[in-house]
Amino acid sequence: MNLQLNPHAKVSGHPVDDFLTDVLEGLKSNPKRLSSKYFYDEKGDRLFQEIMAMPDYYLTPCELDIFKNKTAELAQMIIPGNDPFDLIELGAGDAMKSTFLLKYLVEKETDFTYMPIDISGHILSVLHEKLSRELPDLKITALEGDYFEMLQKAASLSDRKKVILFLGSNIGNMSREEAEEFSLHLNKNLAKGDKVLIGFDLMKNPQVILNAYNDKEGITAAFNLNLLNRINNELDGNFIPEQFQHYQTYDPVSGACRSFLISLKDQEVMIGNEKILLKENEFIDMEISQKFSPEDISQLGEKSGFTMAGEIMDSKKWFVDTVWQVK
């Protein structure tokens, strides 16, 4: 069957042709890989909500602890004096954590505009409606698109100081090289004195980390395997998910927590007219969730042209929100 694609259609905020290109490029590479950014269709979103609700998945409650219980300290670190500023959140989503900060700033009559950036216009419209209802005095300018393109647009809309939020240890979904490249690019899109608040998941007991990504209920496994179903449904694939096994690792030396799908047999998969061959025990690299030491964080900031402006940890000292300032 030929693969028929609408070039203007989107798959969870990503153009379908990009999805196809990325999948084929990844599965033809050695080793094979798939991008974790495509995990989030309707079922993927639901499974991730279940993951976040698991007792062992500590990341969300740890950062929520900071935003909910240390809001004043957080605000004090990021507010650039008495100057008005733009608060820009990269990948805002539902802004669950940042809403505590927004409410605090509005109550203190702080002069700022909230600029959520997300690739999904639907998510932004839902967020705008929610915040307009809950915080009617909040000034919002939603920006739909790529992070760096929208940062440039934000700079063109106002010359005020910028404070960037990049939460949830999203930077951990990059390799160390990618994280450095991202941070350098971020620095280049900001002006002297601008600030960045980034969430980092800290190295800790290896079993605690592994438990968070390798639940006995199999929800994380289903989350990873669901990407194969997405490829079947949206790219005319014929993966048999039961012929793959989810495999999770954590290396306490490098801090890399990685997930893989292992082929349980020699198999041939079709995606449209494209044939993909997998050998028994061959793996597909699905995701990295990098963990950081305090030294890793300071070195990354320094290499990227930032100075450390402060940090706040959760009560367990498992997670840190670090503030960098452009030199």
C-alpha positions, 0 to 999 in steps of 0.5 A: 500500500502506498503511503498517502500523506497530507503535507499540511497535517500535523502529528501531535504538533509535528508535520506528518512528513517530518514524522515519517522522515525522522522515523525512517532516518532513525530506523535506517541508522546504526544503531537504530533509534526513534525520537522520544518527541513522538511519544505524545499522541493521545494514548501517549499523553494518557500513559505519561499522565499515569507514569507521573502518578506512579509513587516511584516517579519522583521528578514531577513532585520534586519540582512541584515541591519547589514551585509550590512551597518555595515560590517566593525564593524562586521569584526573588532569584529570577526577577530582574530588579524593578524592571518590567520583563517577559517570562518565557516558558519553553514547552509550556504544556499545561503550565502546572508548575509555573502557574504557582509562580505566575499567581505569586507574581500577579499577586505581588503586582509584578510588571511582566508578560507571560509568553508560553512557547509550544509547538502545539497551538491547541495546547496553547489555546487551552492554556490561554483559556485556563490562565485567563480564567484563573488569573484574569490580570495576567498578561499573556502572549502565546507563541506557537512554534520552534523554541528559538524561532519564537525566542527571536519573535519574543525579542522583536515584540519587546526589548524588555529583560527576558527570563526563560523557564525550561522545566521538568528536566527536559534538558535531560532528554538530550545527550551531553553534547546536545545539551551543550549545543542547546545551551549555547544556542539559548545564550545566543538568543538572549541579551546580557543580564537575561536569566534562564531557570532550568530544571535538572534531575540530580544523580542519586541512589541508582535504584531510585532512578531505575525504579522511576523508569522501570515500573513493575506495572509496565506503564513505561514499557507501554509508553515506549511501545506505543510509538510503534503503534503510532507508526502503524496507525499514522505512517502505514507501518506493520510493527508487531509490538509484542515482538519487542521488549522494553529494556531500561538501564541506568549508568551511575558513572555517566548519569545516563538513564536510557530506554531501548526496545529489543527485537525478540526475533529476526523480523521485517517491518514495512513502513509504507513501501520502506522495508526495515530489517531487525535481527534478533536482540537488535535494539532501538534506542528510544530515549535518554534521561540524563542525570546531573551532578552539581559540577555537571550543571556549573560546567554546562552553564560556564561553557555556554556563556552563563554565570550562576545566579542561584539555585533551589532544591526540593526538600529531598535534594533530588532535583534542582532548579538552577538560575543562569544569567547571561554574562 
